[in-house]
């Protein structure tokens, strides 16, 4: 029974961690650019042996495409297809994002709500407005016409699933992910930048609610397993009457 | 074997059933998990329960992720761990490594896919756990009650013997 007791208790712990992940997804379901995670599980024990229960492994970020929606800001950027754009990491260095609501700041840079500077673009102070084309070319309109003022680079990684998610929508390079490579612009099958659009989070609220329900029931079922094991231990102890 | 030994073996069997049921129950969220089935047999030494790996496949769930794979039908992903040990898994949630190879949730490298005739690999799907919470819950209750009945049998035989001993003492 000890075995059953610990197996079932391990099942409860695993579901608890599962709920943590789902709750974090749900909390960020309305955050543009957020990528949901899933908690991974594996069976404990050898293939031909009775199971020793379960183990909750780490979370894995799901880099699937979110829906694009029209943004209301002056320079909203989203990417259709895989790829990232580079911004300043708040802790120094470079971080990668899937887009964001950027705006011109006094020094000519484009910064998002957190004040993170977008790499590769500097808007001249006399520019009236700007726009980004699908291939990343940045155009600005001046009193005397429109000029190309730069190009926004899209980056890809050898192992994008190995990027580390920092602070919601930011991703950081890890040794496992490999270094960022700029995606050649003009590739027809490559990702495209959508100016004026924002990528919604890829968390489906309905899905997350379903996951909460099943995780909760699984937690309860494992709790019943603990109870049954405990009850059987009590019965076994009562075998010997005074 | 006497009655107490028989009833005792029934208690042990119930315990094994509980171990198996809780093991399955704890894996209701493990992708591609094949539950163990408890098989009871009558031996000279009482009831014995052995666990066998069930072969039933469970439902496929769409994920939309391009490195999630599920096998529809018989087959397995053959993976190799860091020590070179080869194992089979039905959990096809892979990630790409820097060198282009694919790793499963435990970090084992995908070597090849073994498919039976008529089976197919579906991209963007994952196989859910084969453990059925309701069936396992019933097994948990069943194990508990059968443990209880066996304990009652042990107690009954025990008290009969107690009576016999008491009679002997009076004489």
Boltz contact constraints between the chains, C-beta under 6 A:
constraints:
  - contact:
      token1: [A, 1]
      token2: [B, 15]
      max_distance: 6.0
  - contact:
      token1: [A, 3]
      token2: [B, 19]
      max_distance: 6.0
  - contact:
      token1: [A, 4]
      token2: [B, 18]
      max_distance: 6.0
  - contact:
      token1: [A, 4]
      token2: [B, 19]
      max_distance: 6.0
  - contact:
      token1: [A, 4]
      token2: [B, 22]
      max_distance: 6.0
  - contact:
      token1: [A, 7]
      token2: [B, 22]
      max_distance: 6.0
  - contact:
      token1: [A, 7]
      token2: [B, 23]
      max_distance: 6.0
  - contact:
      token1: [A, 7]
      token2: [B, 26]
      max_distance: 6.0
  - contact:
      token1: [A, 8]
      token2: [B, 22]
      max_distance: 6.0
  - contact:
      token1: [A, 10]
      token2: [B, 26]
      max_distance: 6.0
  - contact:
      token1: [A, 11]
      token2: [B, 25]
      max_distance: 6.0
  - contact:
      token1: [A, 11]
      token2: [B, 26]
      max_distance: 6.0
  - contact:
      token1: [A, 18]
      token2: [B, 29]
      max_distance: 6.0
  - contact:
      token1: [A, 40]
      token2: [B, 105]
      max_distance: 6.0
  - contact:
      token1: [A, 41]
      token2: [B, 29]
      max_distance: 6.0
  - contact:
      token1: [A, 41]
      token2: [B, 30]
      max_distance: 6.0
  - contact:
      token1: [A, 42]
      token2: [B, 105]
      max_distance: 6.0
  - contact:
      token1: [A, 42]
      token2: [B, 106]
      max_distance: 6.0
  - contact:
      token1: [A, 43]
      token2: [B, 27]
      max_distance: 6.0
  - contact:
      token1: [A, 43]
      token2: [B, 30]
      max_distance: 6.0
  - contact:
      token1: [A, 43]
      token2: [B, 33]
      max_distance: 6.0
  - contact:
      token1: [A, 50]
      token2: [B, 36]
      max_distance: 6.0
  - contact:
      token1: [A, 50]
      token2: [B, 51]
      max_distance: 6.0
  - contact:
      token1: [A, 51]
      token2: [B, 23]
      max_distance: 6.0
  - contact:
      token1: [A, 51]
      token2: [B, 36]
      max_distance: 6.0
  - contact:
      token1: [A, 53]
      token2: [B, 23]
      max_distance: 6.0
  - contact:
      token1: [A, 53]
      token2: [B, 26]
      max_distance: 6.0
  - contact:
      token1: [A, 54]
      token2: [B, 26]
      max_distance: 6.0
  - contact:
      token1: [A, 54]
      token2: [B, 27]
      max_distance: 6.0
  - contact:
      token1: [A, 54]
      token2: [B, 30]
      max_distance: 6.0
  - contact:
      token1: [A, 57]
      token2: [B, 105]
      max_distance: 6.0
  - contact:
      token1: [A, 62]
      token2: [B, 65]
      max_distance: 6.0
  - contact:
      token1: [A, 64]
      token2: [B, 64]
      max_distance: 6.0
  - contact:
      token1: [A, 64]
      token2: [B, 65]
      max_distance: 6.0
  - contact:
      token1: [A, 158]
      token2: [B, 98]
      max_distance: 6.0
  - contact:
      token1: [A, 159]
      token2: [B, 96]
      max_distance: 6.0
  - contact:
      token1: [A, 159]
      token2: [B, 97]
      max_distance: 6.0
  - contact:
      token1: [A, 159]
      token2: [B, 98]
      max_distance: 6.0
  - contact:
      token1: [A, 161]
      token2: [B, 95]
      max_distance: 6.0
  - contact:
      token1: [A, 178]
      token2: [B, 98]
      max_distance: 6.0
  - contact:
      token1: [A, 218]
      token2: [B, 28]
      max_distance: 6.0
  - contact:
      token1: [A, 221]
      token2: [B, 25]
      max_distance: 6.0
  - contact:
      token1: [A, 221]
      token2: [B, 133]
      max_distance: 6.0
  - contact:
      token1: [A, 221]
      token2: [B, 137]
      max_distance: 6.0
  - contact:
      token1: [A, 222]
      token2: [B, 25]
      max_distance: 6.0
  - contact:
      token1: [A, 222]
      token2: [B, 26]
      max_distance: 6.0
  - contact:
      token1: [A, 225]
      token2: [B, 22]
      max_distance: 6.0
  - contact:
      token1: [A, 225]
      token2: [B, 25]
      max_distance: 6.0
  - contact:
      token1: [A, 225]
      token2: [B, 140]
      max_distance: 6.0
  - contact:
      token1: [A, 228]
      token2: [B, 140]
      max_distance: 6.0
  - contact:
      token1: [A, 228]
      token2: [B, 144]
      max_distance: 6.0
  - contact:
      token1: [A, 231]
      token2: [B, 144]
      max_distance: 6.0
  - contact:
      token1: [A, 232]
      token2: [B, 144]
      max_distance: 6.0
  - contact:
      token1: [A, 232]
      token2: [B, 147]
      max_distance: 6.0
  - contact:
      token1: [A, 235]
      token2: [B, 148]
      max_distance: 6.0
  - contact:
      token1: [A, 235]
      token2: [B, 151]
      max_distance: 6.0
